[in-house]
Amino acid sequence: MSEIQWEYIFDPQLAIESLPYVMQGIWYTLFISLVSMSIGLFISLFLALARSSSRTWLRWPARTYISFMRGVPILIILFLLYFGFPYIGIEFNAVTAAIIGFSLNSAAYMAEINRSAIAAVPKGQWEAARSLGLSYWMTMRRVILPQGFRIAVPPLSNVMLDLIKASSLAAMITVPEIFQMSRIVAGREMDYMTMFILVALIYWAVCSVMTVLQNYLEKRFEKYDAF
């Protein structure tokens, strides 16, 4: 161990000096992750309902979409949106392409989570709501989704963490998020190890904060355990 030249592995001074510059990209990282999560969650609810529908014309398109999005690397989707679509006359800026790509991709994973969570709600809840004269959508909004969301919080939180980490792939289409900013410094200083360790620590810190939020949400929805 004494023979290891630690200054070539991690340079604390460079990390400290570069931190403000790298952190300029944190807003892109958080913006892309949070917006993509919100849009993806909205889409996933309809996908989950379509996936569970008894109507073939709803169920099979949803299953095909989910299968495609889960089977294609997100990087390819980003490249298609940013580099491919201009060939058919559709152009997105880098941030928009990233949000669309991550939203569509994450929706497929969250659809399966939501479908399972909804299916886990006891059927007696449906019957009780029906006996009270509640419509399908009212039952969903007031009875099923609150209970299903409690069940879905842990896996949905994992999707959010994956989105935060996957947002680093947006650097491949020139989005100036934290990974892209660290690459710029690393190329300039010729010290990739220091910068990549630094950006790893930043991602770790952000994901730790999201884990705290996950724990809060789990406690917040514990009141539905009584059902």
N, C-alpha and C positions, 0 to 999 in steps of 0.2 A: 504493500500500500504506500510505503514511503517513496517509491519510485514514480508514483502517479503525479503528473504535473497538473495539479488542480486548477491552476490559472487558465489552462486550456479547456477546462470543462465548464467552469462557471466563474465569471468575472463579476463580483458584487458591485464594483464601481460602475461598470458599463450598464448593469441591470438597473441600478438606481438612477443613473443619468438618462437612460432610455425610457424609463417607466412613464413619464408624462407624455412622451410622444406616442408610445404604444397605446396608452389609455385613451388617446383621442379616438381610437376605433371602437371603444367599448359601447358607444351609443349605437353604432351600426349593428354590433353583435346583439345587443338587447332589443333594439327596434325590430330587426329581422326576426328574431326568435319569438318575441311576444306577439307581433302582428301575425306571423305565420301560425302560431299556436291558436290564436283567436279565430282566424279564418278557417283553419283546419278543423277546429272543434265544431264550428258551426256546420261545415260541410259534412263532417262525420256523423252528426246526429241524423241527417236525412239519409246518408248512406246506410247507417245501422238499421233504420226503419225499413228502407227499401230491401236491404239484405234479409230482413226477417219477414218480409211480406209474403203472403200466399199467392200474390199475383206474379206470374212468371215474367211479365214485361217489366216489372220493377226489380225483381230479385236477381235475374241473370245479368243485366247491365251493371248492377251494383257489385256482384261477385266478380265480374270480369274486370271492372275498374280496380277493385281492391287487389285482385291477383296481379294485375299489371304493375301497379304502383309499388307493391311489396316485392316484386320480382325484378325491378329495374333499378340499378344504382342511382342514387340521387344526383351524383355528379353528371351522369349522362343526361338526366332531365334538365339540369341547369345549362349544360352545353347546348341542348336542343333549343331551349328557350332563348338563350342569349346569342348563340352563334348560328343556329339553324333556322329559326323563324324569320330572320331578315331575308332569307332566300325566297320566302313566299310573301314578302311585303309586310311582315309584322315585326316591329322592332320594340324592344323593351330596354330601358336603361338597366344597369347592373343590379341595382337594389330592387327594382320591380321584378326582374326576372328571378332573383333569389327568393323574394316573398312568394311569388306564384309557385315556384318549384317546391319550396319547403311546405307550403300550405297544401298543395295537392298531394304531396307524398305523405305527409304526416296524417292527413285526413283518412287515408286507407288504414293505417295502424290504429288510429283512434276509433274508427268505425267498428272494428272488431272488439275493441275494449268496451265501447258503449253497448254494442249488441249483447255481449256477455253480461254486462252489468244490468241491463234492462231485463234480460232473461232470468237473472238471479232474484229479482223481486218476486215474492210469493204471489201466486195467481189469485190468492184470496184478496189481495189489494185491488186487482182489476174488478173482481166480483163485487167488492164492497163499494167501489166507486160507481159501478154500473147500477147498483141498487139505489144509490143516491141520485141517479139521473144525470150523472156527469157525462159529458161528451167525450169522445176519444181523445181529442187534443187537450181538453181540460183535465182529464185523468192523467195524461202524460205530464202536463205542466205542474199540476198541483200534488200528484200522488207518486207517480212512477219515477220521474226524473230526479226529484230530490233524494229518493232512496237509492236509485241507481248511481247517482253522482257520488254518493258516499263510498259505494263499493268501487267506483272507478277512479277515485282520487289517487291511490298509490301508482297504478299503472299509467295514468295520464301524466302524473308527475315525472315518471321515467321518460315519457315521450318528450316532455319539456326539457329535461336534462339532455336528452339526445339531440334535440333541436339546437340547444345552446352550443353543444360541442360540434355538431354538424355544420353550424354556421361558418366554421372555419373554411369549409369548402367554397364559400362564396368568394374567397380570395382568388379562386381559379377563374372567376369571371370579373376580376378587378375591383370587387367591393373592398373599400379601405377599412375592413374590420380589424380586430386586434391581431389576428394571425398575419394578415397582409402587412400591417404596420411593422410587426416584428421581423418579417422577411426583408423589408426594406432596410431596417437597421442592420440586420445580420449580413446582408450583402455589402453594405457600406463598410462595416467594421470587420468583415470576414470572421465573425464569431457566431456561428449558427447555434452551437451548444448553449451558450449563455442565453440567447434570445428565445430559443425554443423552451428551455427550462423556465424562463420568466413567464412566457405566455401560458405554459402548462399550469403554473401556480395561479395565474389570473383566472383561468377557466375553473380551476379547483375552487377558488374563493367564490366565484359567481354561483357555481353549482351548490356550494355549501349553503349559501343564502337561500337558494330555491328549495333546498331540503328543509330548512327551517319553516318556510312557507307551507311546504307539504305537510309537515307535522301539525301546523296550526289548522289547516283545512281538515285534516283527519279528526282533530279534536272538535272542530266546529260542527262536523256532521255526525258526531257520535250520538246525538239526540235521536237519530233515526234508527238506532239499534233496537229501540223498543218495539218496532214493528215486527 
